[in-house]
């Protein structure tokens, strides 16, 4: 996820960029296959987002109000990207759960 964050951050359509550049489907399938509950995967995504937030907050220099605004816009954009990644991950988990129930 971190490797492709720059590409999706700058994309015009962040939802499609998350779908195209982040392998959250693969993440969901891998974690589901290992028996990791969906809530733990979501929590891991939350922690990743929070780590980026805390890092950017600690590295930011607020000299002008414009600087502060830029940091807020950036944090909001990253939050949006992780929200999309979380949504797609949970959707894939749900899809796999339904498929598993149908097989039974």
N, C-alpha and C positions, 0 to 999 in steps of 0.2 A: 504494500500500500504506500509506504513512504517513497519508494523508488519512483512511482508515477504521479506523486502528488503535485509536482510542478506543472505537469502537462494538464491535469484536470483543473488545477487552480485557475489557469489562464483561459480555459475553454469558454466559448460563447454559450454553449448549452451544457451546464455542469452535470445534469442528470445523465445525458447521453455519454458524456466523457467518463463518468463513473462506470457506466455499463460497458464502455469500450476499453478503458485503460486499467480498471481494477478488476482483478479476478476474484470478486467476492463470491461468485458462484462456485469457483474452485475451493475457496476458503470454506464456504458453507458445506460443500460436499465432503471435504477432507475432515472437518470437525464433526460433522454428522456421522461419518463413517467410523470415527474413533469414539463415538458415543459421548461427545462433549455436548452438554445441554445448550440450547440456543441462548439462554440468558447469560451463560458464561462467555459466549462468543460476543454477544452484544456488549457485555461489560468490558471485554478486552478492547473493543472498538472505542468505547467511551474513554477508557484509560489512555488509548493512543491519542485521541482528540485532545484530551486534557493535557497530556504531555506536550503536545505542540503548542497549545494555548499558554501553558506556563513558561515554556521556553521562549516564545515570542514576547511574552510580557516581561520576562527578565532581561531580554536582550534589547528591548525597545528604548530609545531615547526620546523623551517627550520634550522637545524644545518649543514647539509651537502648537497651537490648537489643530492645525492641519496635520501635524505628525500624529497626534492622538487620534484624529479621525481616521487616518490611514491604518493605524493599528487596529482600530475597532472594525473597520471594513474588512481587513484581512482575517481577523479572528472569526467574524461572521461568515465569511466565505468558506473557511476551513470547516466550521461547524456545519454548514449546509452540505458540504461534500461528504462529511462523515455521517450525517443524517441520511443521505441518499444511500451510502454504502451499507448502513445498518438496515435500512428498509429492504434493500435488495437481498441482503444476507438472510433476514428473517423470512422473506417471501420464498427463498429457495429452500430453507428449512421446512417451511410449511408444505411446500410442494413435495418434498421428499417424504415427509410424514404421511401425507395423503396417499402417496404411491405405496408406501410400506403397509398401510392399513388395507388397501385394496388387494394386495397380494395375499394377505392373511385370509 
